[in-house]
Amino acid sequence: MNKLGRVYLVGTGPGDPDLLTIKAARIITQADVVVYDRLVSNEVLEIVPKTSPMISVGKAPNCHPVPQPEINRILVREAAKGRTVARLKGGDPFIFGRGLEEVSALLEAGLRVDVVPGITAAQGCSASTGVPLTHRGLAAGVRYVTGHRRHNEPLDLEWRSLADPETTVVIYMGAANIGEIASNLIAAGLAWNTPVLAVNNGTTPRERRLVADLATIGRRAAAAEFSGPVLFIVGPVVHLYRRSLLSPLVSSLGQETYF
Ligand SMILES: C[S@@+](CC[C@H](N)C(=O)[O-])C[C@H]1O[C@@H](n2cnc3c(N)ncnc32)[C@H](O)[C@@H]1O
């Protein structure tokens, strides 16, 4: 009887390979085959042994070279050969990562699957810029929201509840719509001068930062012509950015832009 394979859905964090968990690093270096996303950084891919087969299933916004059902089929196919598959995903597999869709497909095929958590972009970018997502007296909570809807459907977020000056709002996948998002937050009651920090390619040597406010972030983010993933942190905690003591590692990274 053939040995049944096993798939590990591995969160690889926001880019810096030092942010991998020990478990993630072990699985990446020991797997029989590696299946990886566009958001998995080159620095993380460098730890994959040269002898391991690698399958790219990268997707770009509005461009899906490998549709999700096909990714599911690839995972099932590789595991059904009796292989241990490391399915690498950017950040954490269960934060805007379609992780459960892959888990379900594998379980339906009768395969074993384990989820390995990763540091999500919000946590990575918070640490690399020195901006805490909560802070006594400034933010009593934090919300992670998507700035993008499937098939470019209109954004129908709960603007009234998001426009809470005591909650930090972290926007994933918002680069194309940040102007519209900011206008909606202002219309729902947030002050126009609420600060916004955009972090591009956070935790990698290509990290760029932009500090603006709700009134200007749309125009300024467009002018910045970011390439690669961008995360937006909205709320009074961004005022702490300039005062933050940054570690030598962080201050040696990338560039920052003040407006
Ligand atoms: C499809 S979501 C995946 C999120 C991922 N599962 C996570 O937990 O971070 C992709 C979005 O995550 C954010 N993102 C991921 N990596 C990032 C990074 N290194 N710097 C800035 N934003 C990042 C961006 O907002 C990007 O559009």
PDBQT file of the ligand as one rigid body, heavy atoms in Angstrom, charges set to zero:
ROOT
HETATM    1  C1  LIG A 301      -3.705  38.105   0.227  1.00  0.00    +0.000 C 
HETATM    2  S1  LIG A 301      -3.203  39.073   1.602  1.00  0.00    +0.000 S 
HETATM    3  C2  LIG A 301      -2.277  37.870   2.453  1.00  0.00    +0.000 C 
HETATM    4  C3  LIG A 301      -2.012  38.231   3.878  1.00  0.00    +0.000 C 
HETATM    5  C4  LIG A 301      -1.148  37.229   4.587  1.00  0.00    +0.000 C 
HETATM    6  N1  LIG A 301      -1.807  35.958   4.712  1.00  0.00    +0.000 N 
HETATM    7  C5  LIG A 301      -0.722  37.727   5.973  1.00  0.00    +0.000 C 
HETATM    8  O1  LIG A 301      -1.124  37.136   6.975  1.00  0.00    +0.000 OA
HETATM    9  O2  LIG A 301       0.024  38.715   6.036  1.00  0.00    +0.000 OA
HETATM   10  C6  LIG A 301      -1.969  40.078   0.869  1.00  0.00    +0.000 C 
HETATM   11  C7  LIG A 301      -1.821  41.447   1.545  1.00  0.00    +0.000 C 
HETATM   12  O3  LIG A 301      -1.060  41.302   2.734  1.00  0.00    +0.000 OA
HETATM   13  C8  LIG A 301      -0.312  42.481   2.954  1.00  0.00    +0.000 C 
HETATM   14  N2  LIG A 301       1.114  42.127   3.000  1.00  0.00    +0.000 N 
HETATM   15  C9  LIG A 301       1.631  40.891   2.947  1.00  0.00    +0.000 A 
HETATM   16  N3  LIG A 301       2.970  40.929   3.089  1.00  0.00    +0.000 NA
HETATM   17  C10 LIG A 301       3.297  42.224   3.242  1.00  0.00    +0.000 A 
HETATM   18  C11 LIG A 301       4.531  42.925   3.426  1.00  0.00    +0.000 A 
HETATM   19  N4  LIG A 301       5.697  42.273   3.498  1.00  0.00    +0.000 N 
HETATM   20  N5  LIG A 301       4.487  44.269   3.528  1.00  0.00    +0.000 NA
HETATM   21  C12 LIG A 301       3.329  44.937   3.456  1.00  0.00    +0.000 A 
HETATM   22  N6  LIG A 301       2.138  44.333   3.287  1.00  0.00    +0.000 NA
HETATM   23  C13 LIG A 301       2.115  42.994   3.184  1.00  0.00    +0.000 A 
HETATM   24  C14 LIG A 301      -0.635  43.439   1.812  1.00  0.00    +0.000 C 
HETATM   25  O4  LIG A 301      -1.685  44.277   2.221  1.00  0.00    +0.000 OA
HETATM   26  C15 LIG A 301      -1.088  42.473   0.735  1.00  0.00    +0.000 C 
HETATM   27  O5  LIG A 301      -1.926  43.118  -0.213  1.00  0.00    +0.000 OA
ENDROOT
TORSDOF 0
